[in-house]
Amino acid sequence: MDHKIPHRGSRPHPHPHPHRPSSPANPSGPNPAVAMAPFRRWADLPPDLLCRIGDRLDLKWYASARGACTAWRCALAPPSPALLVVADDARWCPRAASLPTRRSFELTAIVSGSRCVGSSNGWLALSVALFTGQTVFVLLNPIAAVEILLPPLIYESRWVSKVVFTPTPAKDDFAAAAICDIDRIAYVTAGARRWAVMEPVRLTTGDQLTDVVYTDQGMVYCLTKCGDVHLLRLPERRRRKPANTDEAGPSEPEFSVIQRPAERTINFRPWRCQQQRSNLRMLRYEQGRICNQLETAPLRLTLCAQAFIPYKRVPPESQGPDLNARATVEPLLSDANLPFNPATVFAPPYDTVSAFTSAKNLVFCDGNLYQVWRNASCTVTLQLPAGGQRRVAENEILVLRYYPRRQPCWDVVKDLGGYSLFVGRNNAVSMYAEGVPGLRGNCVYWIGGRGRDQGMVFDMESGRSTPCRAPQVGFLPGHPHSTICWYFLSDVVSNNSSCISSSSSTTNGGRKVYQTRARARADLAQDMED
């Protein structure tokens, strides 16, 4: 009798019993004839369901969800641009009030006494005054709760108006520049012992530095109140560990600006006393409640080893070289436009108007350099040298574009090609407004207004400034709060250029605003091939 050997991997079918009738299929059981429904991908989730999920996420996970796939990125509105808002009390609990999403995101709480002096790509530059009279500068990512303590800035003038820095700083790889006086620029790089304060910038009489903007390849453009522009070329970035790492002892406390949620806020009020020729500080404190919490929490008091020291003590960081590579400062104008003279640099009548627009900012837009002027005082009527009058209204904004091959090389533009500009303490950003909810094209977004600072928008077509429609922040109704600056995440593509195009054509023809990092790298590689 021959037996058939089944093929490998196949199962032999059992023969039906010869005396047992075959039973019909169970109608209540699974029917193999019915095809199973196809599995739906995560990318096929309904957009309204994705929006409901996004409303429950914090800013970190919301940004991560938008980077998952193209469908999720289209369904979820971009979180930027946003306004950085803080409450006017002892706690420094910032929130990001997003214009496109119409909601506010809570950020990492920061110790009181901090002052924001810069913002770029999701990071904040903070200035913290210590009880020793020193000022500490910290780069903080309030989304990831990561902070970088910068080397000390040792200079007589401790007031720093603005700090700009590299887009993706790290403890062993960063660069920053700051305005530390009316005519001085300071910079610091990774591995340095302290900031390097450069020689005074050659300015005209009565002029002073007012704004800085960081661009690609370590170049910082500096603007004065008269409209003069200087270029700071920072040294090439390289990874170096902090210079004071080996000098710090194991028992030395680590400074941190992040306020832990399980701790109470302690507000120190320094009081100086003179006793036996020693200048000491006695501290008194008052307790505060945890933000949005009523239950009690453990109280922790951390005293710095340098809390009680003589004021005339020379810090060790001031000795020896600063360990920064050399940087250079040079005027932006060509030799044909030097020395700087508003009458030859700005087209009339703006050579006269420049003296009455005290608020000035620099911004790159679509590969071109622009100046943003604002009349921060009252309305004035100017008598022009060539005859006639020019009225400059309160908070009127003028946008001037730089033309390197022209003379005068700065002239006013009436249109930005659909872009919007965001200026203030943040590193200035330009965005293409089409497709971004809550954003208007050909507008300048700035911080100011009557009374408390707020987000304002200037329409270049109508020539008027109105408060922008920012969402309600998470504070109690009627609780006073202040608007600090514009806040952007790292997925925002600002069309900054490392150099200025010598022609009138733009260096970046695409209008790419929101991209994932992988997509941005792919587009960059494609541009290099072209």
C-alpha distance (Angstrom), angle and dihedral (degrees) to the residues before:
residue distance angle dihedral
M1 . . .
D2 3.68 . .
H3 3.81 120.2 .
K4 3.74 121.5 -161.0
I5 3.73 113.6 -132.7
P6 3.82 110.5 -138.9
H7 3.76 118.4 -125.0
R8 3.76 118.7 -98.4
G9 3.78 111.4 -88.1
S10 3.80 94.7 17.9
R11 3.80 125.3 109.1
P12 3.83 120.1 -133.3
H13 3.81 113.6 -120.3
P14 3.82 112.1 -125.3
H15 3.79 115.6 -119.7
P16 3.79 116.8 -118.9
H17 3.80 116.7 -107.4
P18 3.81 109.2 -96.7
H19 3.86 94.5 -137.4
R20 3.86 98.1 35.8
P21 3.76 117.2 82.5
S22 3.73 115.4 -132.0
S23 3.82 111.6 -104.3
P24 3.76 119.3 -132.7
A25 3.78 119.1 -107.7
N26 3.78 116.5 -83.6
P27 3.78 106.7 -106.0
S28 3.80 91.0 -156.0
G29 3.80 94.1 52.0
P30 3.80 128.0 78.6
N31 3.74 114.4 -64.9
P32 3.82 112.1 -145.3
A33 3.75 90.1 -161.2
V34 3.76 92.2 66.5
A35 3.85 109.3 85.9
M36 3.82 117.1 -129.3
A37 3.79 117.9 -116.5
P38 3.81 112.0 -98.6
F39 3.80 115.1 -101.4
R40 3.81 112.1 -105.4
R41 3.76 117.8 -133.7
W42 3.78 123.1 -124.7
A43 3.78 87.4 -115.8
D44 3.82 89.2 62.9
L45 3.79 95.3 63.5
P46 3.81 112.3 129.9
P47 3.81 111.9 -95.5
D48 3.80 93.0 -129.0
L49 3.81 90.0 55.5
L50 3.80 90.4 49.5
C51 3.80 90.5 51.6
R52 3.80 90.9 51.7
I53 3.79 90.0 51.2
G54 3.80 91.4 46.4
D55 3.80 91.2 54.6
R56 3.82 88.2 63.4
L57 3.81 96.0 50.6
D58 3.79 128.3 90.8
L59 3.76 120.6 -127.1
K60 3.81 95.1 -90.7
W61 3.80 95.5 53.5
Y62 3.78 92.8 36.8
A63 3.80 91.0 58.0
S64 3.82 89.8 45.4
A65 3.80 91.6 52.0
R66 3.82 90.7 52.7
G67 3.80 89.2 54.4
A68 3.81 94.6 52.7
C69 3.81 97.6 86.8
T70 3.78 142.8 -28.2
A71 3.81 94.3 -96.1
W72 3.80 93.2 54.6
R73 3.78 90.8 44.8
C74 3.79 90.8 54.9
A75 3.80 93.6 46.0
L76 3.81 97.0 48.3
A77 3.78 116.7 64.2
P78 3.82 115.1 -125.2
P79 3.82 114.0 -98.7
S80 3.81 93.0 -139.2
P81 2.94 138.8 116.3
A82 3.78 97.4 47.0
L83 3.78 138.0 160.2
L84 3.79 119.1 -120.1
V85 3.81 104.5 -133.7
V86 3.82 129.3 -179.4
A87 3.79 132.3 -175.6
D88 3.80 119.0 -109.9
D89 3.79 97.5 -119.6
A90 3.78 140.0 87.0
R91 3.81 92.8 -74.3
W92 3.80 120.2 76.6
C93 3.81 101.0 -149.2
P94 3.80 106.2 157.6
R95 3.77 124.5 -159.1
A96 3.79 131.3 -165.6
A97 3.80 109.4 -133.2
S98 3.80 102.7 -158.5
L99 3.80 117.4 -150.9
P100 3.86 97.9 -159.5
T101 3.83 96.6 44.9
R102 3.82 95.3 39.1
R103 3.81 91.8 -137.8
S104 3.80 137.8 97.9
F105 3.80 123.8 -121.6
E106 3.78 120.9 -149.4
L107 3.80 114.0 -127.3
T108 3.79 133.8 -162.6
A109 3.80 112.8 -61.0
I110 3.80 114.6 -116.1
V111 3.78 130.1 -155.3
S112 3.78 116.2 -95.8
G113 3.77 118.3 -99.1
S114 3.81 93.8 49.2
R115 3.80 120.6 132.2
C116 3.79 123.0 -160.5
V117 3.81 111.5 -132.5
G118 3.80 100.3 165.8
S119 3.80 146.6 6.9
S120 3.79 133.5 -164.5
N121 3.81 137.2 156.1
G122 3.79 95.6 -9.3
W123 3.83 94.7 -45.0
L124 3.80 130.0 109.2
A125 3.79 129.2 -150.0
L126 3.81 109.2 -142.5
S127 3.79 130.9 -168.3
V128 3.81 113.4 -154.3
A129 3.82 122.6 -171.6
L130 3.81 112.7 -143.7
F131 3.79 126.4 -153.3
T132 3.79 90.0 -111.5
G133 3.78 90.1 67.5
Q134 3.80 92.8 -105.7
T135 3.79 126.2 122.9
V136 3.79 121.3 -135.3
F137 3.80 123.3 -157.8
V138 3.79 119.1 -150.9
L139 3.79 133.0 -178.5
L140 3.80 108.5 -144.3
N141 3.78 133.0 -174.0
P142 3.83 101.6 -156.6
I143 3.80 92.1 -169.4
A144 3.82 98.4 55.3
A145 3.86 94.1 26.4
V146 3.83 91.4 -125.2
E147 3.79 120.8 145.4
I148 3.81 135.2 -173.0
L149 3.78 118.6 -158.3
L150 3.80 109.1 -143.6
P151 3.81 123.3 -146.2
P152 3.81 115.2 -93.4
L153 3.78 122.2 -83.2
I154 3.80 106.5 -136.7
Y155 3.78 109.3 -166.1
E156 3.79 136.3 123.4
S157 3.78 93.5 -116.7
R158 3.81 105.3 62.6
W159 3.78 94.1 179.9
V160 3.79 110.5 105.6
S161 3.79 115.3 -175.8
K162 3.82 100.5 -169.7
V163 3.81 140.3 3.2
V164 3.81 126.6 -162.6
F165 3.79 125.3 -172.5
T166 3.79 145.8 171.3
P167 3.83 117.3 -60.8
T168 3.82 96.6 -118.0
P169 3.81 107.9 27.3
A170 3.80 123.9 -172.6
K171 3.79 132.4 -178.1
D172 3.79 91.2 -103.8
D173 3.81 97.8 33.0
F174 3.79 121.3 45.6
A175 3.79 143.2 109.5
A176 3.79 129.2 -162.4
A177 3.80 137.5 179.2
A178 3.80 130.0 -164.8
I179 3.79 142.9 -177.3
C180 3.81 103.3 -118.7
D181 3.83 100.1 166.3
I182 3.78 140.8 7.3
D183 3.81 91.1 -83.6
R184 3.81 106.2 12.9
I185 3.78 133.7 92.3
A186 3.80 123.6 -162.2
Y187 3.80 126.2 -164.2
V188 3.79 137.6 -178.8
T189 3.81 135.0 -169.0
A190 3.78 134.4 -165.0
G191 3.79 113.6 -72.9
A192 3.81 95.4 23.9
R193 3.81 123.4 132.7
R194 3.81 94.1 -139.3
W195 3.79 142.8 -19.0
A196 3.79 118.6 -66.2
V197 3.81 112.1 -128.7
M198 3.79 110.0 -152.5
E199 3.77 127.9 -144.2
P200 3.83 116.6 -85.3
V201 3.78 114.2 -75.5
R202 3.80 113.0 -117.7
L203 3.79 104.2 -108.8
T204 3.77 133.9 164.7
T205 3.79 119.7 -99.0
G206 3.81 111.8 -71.4
D207 3.80 94.4 11.2
Q208 3.82 126.2 123.6
L209 3.79 140.7 177.3
T210 3.78 115.3 -90.4
D211 3.83 110.9 163.8
V212 3.81 143.1 19.2
V213 3.80 131.7 -168.2
Y214 3.82 126.9 -166.0
T215 3.80 118.1 -137.9
D216 3.79 136.4 176.0
Q217 3.80 124.5 -58.8
G218 3.80 94.2 27.3
M219 3.80 99.6 -66.6
V220 3.81 122.0 143.1
Y221 3.80 121.2 -165.3
C222 3.82 113.9 -149.7
L223 3.82 123.4 -158.1
T224 3.80 129.6 -162.2
K225 3.80 130.3 -152.9
C226 3.81 90.3 -105.6
G227 3.82 91.8 54.1
D228 3.81 99.2 -102.6
V229 3.82 115.0 145.5
H230 3.81 127.5 -151.7
L231 3.79 128.6 -174.6
L232 3.81 121.2 -134.9
R233 3.79 113.5 -161.0
L234 3.78 109.3 -157.9
P235 3.82 120.8 -154.6
E236 3.77 119.4 -94.8
R237 3.79 113.2 -79.3
R238 3.78 119.2 -112.2
R239 3.77 134.4 165.0
R240 3.79 113.4 -99.0
K241 3.77 130.2 158.4
P242 3.83 117.4 -120.8
A243 3.80 113.2 -77.7
N244 3.81 93.9 -132.9
T245 3.79 96.4 51.0
D246 3.79 94.8 98.8
E247 3.80 93.1 42.3
A248 3.80 96.3 54.8
G249 3.78 114.3 93.2
P250 3.79 123.4 -132.1
S251 3.82 92.2 -114.3
E252 3.81 94.7 52.5
P253 3.82 110.2 110.8
E254 3.77 117.8 -119.0
F255 3.79 116.2 -122.0
S256 3.80 116.2 -127.1
V257 3.79 133.2 174.7
I258 3.80 94.3 -164.5
Q259 3.79 113.5 106.1
R260 3.79 109.7 -143.0
P261 3.82 113.9 -132.4
A262 3.82 93.3 -131.2
E263 3.78 93.5 58.1
R264 3.76 132.3 79.6
T265 3.74 120.4 -119.6
I266 3.80 113.4 -107.5
N267 3.77 118.6 -162.7
F268 3.78 113.8 -157.4
R269 3.76 121.2 -156.3
P270 3.79 112.1 -165.3
W271 3.78 120.5 -140.8
R272 3.77 121.4 -170.3
C273 3.78 122.0 -144.4
Q274 3.76 131.9 179.5
Q275 3.80 115.4 -140.1
Q276 3.83 130.1 156.5
R277 3.83 92.7 -13.6
S278 3.77 92.2 -60.1
N279 3.76 123.1 119.2
L280 3.79 107.3 -143.0
R281 3.76 134.2 165.3
M282 3.76 123.3 -134.6
L283 3.77 115.2 -158.1
R284 3.76 129.7 -146.7
Y285 3.76 123.1 -178.0
E286 3.77 141.6 -170.1
Q287 3.77 126.6 -151.2
G288 3.77 124.9 -119.2
R289 3.74 135.0 -167.0
I290 3.76 126.0 -107.0
C291 3.78 111.8 -96.6
N292 3.85 110.4 -93.8
Q293 3.82 92.2 -4.7
L294 3.80 130.2 104.3
E295 3.79 101.4 -177.1
T296 3.76 120.9 96.5
A297 3.78 122.0 -99.0
P298 3.81 133.4 -165.3
L299 3.76 114.8 -86.5
R300 3.80 116.9 -129.8
L301 3.77 124.4 -175.1
T302 3.80 119.1 -165.1
L303 3.79 117.5 -168.2
C304 3.77 120.3 -164.2
A305 3.77 118.2 -132.4
Q306 3.81 88.3 -126.9
A307 3.82 94.9 53.5
F308 3.83 93.4 103.3
I309 3.79 108.6 38.1
P310 3.82 134.5 124.7
Y311 3.80 113.5 -90.0
K312 3.79 93.5 -131.6
R313 3.77 93.9 60.6
V314 3.80 111.3 125.3
P315 3.82 110.9 -130.9
P316 3.81 114.1 -125.4
E317 3.81 90.8 -129.2
S318 3.81 89.9 69.1
Q319 3.79 92.4 64.5
G320 3.80 122.5 88.1
P321 3.80 128.7 3.5
D322 3.79 120.4 -28.3
L323 3.86 90.9 -127.9
N324 3.82 93.2 -133.0
A325 3.76 119.2 135.6
R326 3.79 115.4 -119.1
A327 3.80 120.3 -81.3
T328 3.80 128.9 -168.8
V329 3.81 135.1 -146.1
E330 3.79 122.2 -155.0
P331 3.82 134.8 165.7
L332 3.78 117.6 -97.9
L333 3.79 94.6 -139.6
S334 3.76 120.9 89.2
D335 3.77 122.3 -115.5
A336 3.81 90.1 -96.2
N337 3.84 90.5 64.0
L338 3.82 96.8 43.5
P339 2.94 134.0 143.7
F340 3.80 95.7 42.3
N341 3.80 112.7 -105.1
P342 3.84 121.7 164.9
A343 3.80 90.4 -147.0
T344 3.83 91.8 62.2
V345 3.82 99.5 31.7
F346 3.84 102.4 47.9
A347 3.77 124.7 52.7
P348 3.81 113.9 -117.0
P349 2.98 133.0 -63.1
Y350 3.79 90.1 20.3
D351 3.78 92.5 67.4
T352 3.82 85.2 71.0
V353 3.81 95.5 38.1
S354 3.81 91.7 54.9
A355 3.81 91.2 75.1
F356 3.84 91.6 57.0
T357 3.83 99.0 48.6
S358 3.78 103.6 78.1
A359 3.81 96.9 171.3
K360 3.81 108.9 74.5
N361 3.81 132.0 166.2
L362 3.80 138.2 179.2
V363 3.80 124.1 -135.8
F364 3.80 137.5 168.0
C365 3.80 115.8 -136.0
D366 3.79 123.9 -179.7
G367 3.81 91.4 -21.0
N368 3.81 96.2 -49.3
L369 3.80 130.1 106.1
Y370 3.80 119.1 -122.7
Q371 3.78 136.6 -176.4
V372 3.81 118.8 -145.6
W373 3.81 113.9 -154.4
R374 3.81 124.4 -169.9
N375 3.77 130.5 -176.4
A376 3.81 99.8 -131.4
S377 3.83 93.0 179.9
C378 3.79 132.7 59.8
T379 3.79 127.4 -56.5
V380 3.81 112.4 -73.1
T381 3.80 135.2 -171.9
L382 3.81 113.8 -145.8
Q383 3.77 128.7 -155.2
L384 3.80 107.5 -136.4
P385 3.83 120.8 -139.9
A386 3.80 91.7 -128.6
G387 3.81 91.3 50.4
G388 3.75 132.7 -90.0
Q389 3.77 131.8 66.4
R390 3.79 136.5 -87.8
R391 3.79 121.1 -156.3
V392 3.80 117.0 -151.5
A393 3.80 112.1 -167.5
E394 3.77 125.0 -147.7
N395 3.83 110.9 -81.5
E396 3.79 91.0 4.1
I397 3.79 110.4 156.9
L398 3.79 127.8 -147.6
V399 3.82 123.4 -167.4
L400 3.80 117.0 -155.5
R401 3.78 125.6 -170.7
Y402 3.79 125.5 -147.8
Y403 3.82 117.1 -122.1
P404 3.83 108.0 -175.7
R405 3.82 95.5 -166.7
R406 3.77 96.7 47.7
Q407 3.75 132.0 81.9
P408 3.00 113.1 -122.0
C409 3.79 86.3 35.9
W410 3.85 98.2 -165.0
D411 3.80 121.2 65.0
V412 3.80 135.5 163.4
V413 3.81 120.8 -101.9
K414 3.80 125.8 -157.7
D415 3.79 98.1 -160.5
L416 3.80 135.7 42.7
G417 3.81 97.9 -163.4
G418 3.80 93.8 -107.9
Y419 3.79 95.5 -47.6
S420 3.79 127.2 126.5
L421 3.81 126.7 -148.0
F422 3.80 126.5 -142.0
V423 3.80 115.5 -161.5
G424 3.79 135.4 171.0
R425 3.78 134.0 81.5
N426 3.79 89.0 -22.5
N427 3.77 122.8 86.8
A428 3.81 98.7 -89.6
V429 3.81 114.7 -100.3
S430 3.80 133.4 -166.8
M431 3.81 121.8 -155.5
Y432 3.77 135.1 -177.2
A433 3.79 103.3 -120.4
E434 3.80 101.3 -155.6
G435 3.80 111.4 107.1
V436 3.82 95.3 12.7
P437 3.84 111.0 112.9
G438 3.77 114.9 -125.5
L439 3.82 94.2 12.9
R440 3.80 125.6 116.0
G441 3.78 124.4 -154.8
N442 3.81 126.4 -128.2
C443 3.80 90.7 28.1
V444 3.78 137.1 121.3
Y445 3.81 116.4 -136.5
W446 3.78 113.8 -155.6
I447 3.82 140.8 160.9
G448 3.79 120.4 -111.3
G449 3.77 138.4 62.6
R450 3.77 131.9 150.4
G451 3.79 117.9 -36.1
R452 3.79 112.8 -12.1
D453 3.76 118.1 22.8
Q454 3.77 115.1 -95.8
G455 3.75 139.4 164.9
M456 3.80 111.7 -78.1
V457 3.80 132.1 -174.7
F458 3.82 125.0 -154.5
D459 3.80 116.2 -156.0
M460 3.81 109.4 -147.6
E461 3.80 91.6 -157.0
S462 3.81 97.5 53.1
G463 3.81 95.4 29.6
R464 3.82 93.3 -135.0
S465 3.79 135.5 119.3
T466 3.79 120.3 -139.4
P467 3.82 132.8 172.1
C468 3.79 111.0 -90.0
R469 3.78 117.4 -122.4
A470 3.77 100.5 -104.3
P471 3.82 119.9 176.6
Q472 3.77 122.2 -107.5
V473 3.79 111.4 -87.8
G474 3.80 121.3 -131.3
F475 3.80 96.6 -104.5
L476 3.78 124.5 111.2
P477 3.82 114.9 -79.1
G478 3.77 109.8 -86.1
H479 3.79 93.3 12.9
P480 3.83 109.0 141.1
H481 3.78 116.7 -116.7
S482 3.80 137.9 169.1
T483 3.78 131.9 -134.0
I484 3.80 110.8 -132.5
C485 3.81 109.0 -179.5
W486 3.79 145.4 -48.9
Y487 3.78 114.6 -67.4
F488 3.81 124.6 -151.6
L489 3.79 132.1 178.5
S490 3.78 126.3 -131.1
D491 3.82 93.3 -102.2
V492 3.80 90.7 69.6
V493 3.79 112.2 104.6
S494 3.80 109.4 -147.6
N495 3.77 112.1 -169.7
N496 3.78 94.5 -126.0
S497 3.76 116.9 159.0
S498 3.76 128.2 -152.3
C499 3.80 90.1 -141.7
I500 3.76 136.6 21.6
S501 3.76 118.4 -107.9
S502 3.78 111.8 -115.7
S503 3.78 91.0 -147.6
S504 3.77 131.6 58.7
S505 3.80 92.6 -109.7
T506 3.79 118.3 99.6
T507 3.77 122.0 -111.2
N508 3.80 93.8 -143.2
G509 3.76 115.0 47.1
G510 3.81 95.8 177.2
R511 3.77 123.0 87.4
K512 3.77 100.0 -143.1
V513 3.78 113.2 160.2
Y514 3.81 110.5 156.1
Q515 3.78 119.3 33.5
T516 3.76 139.9 151.1
R517 3.78 117.0 -115.1
A518 3.80 92.8 -110.1
R519 3.77 91.4 50.6
A520 3.80 91.5 47.2
R521 3.82 91.0 52.3
A522 3.80 90.5 48.8
D523 3.79 92.0 50.2
L524 3.78 90.6 47.7
A525 3.80 91.1 52.3
Q526 3.80 89.7 48.7
D527 3.80 91.2 51.2
M528 3.80 90.6 51.1
E529 3.80 91.2 51.6
D530 3.81 91.2 49.9
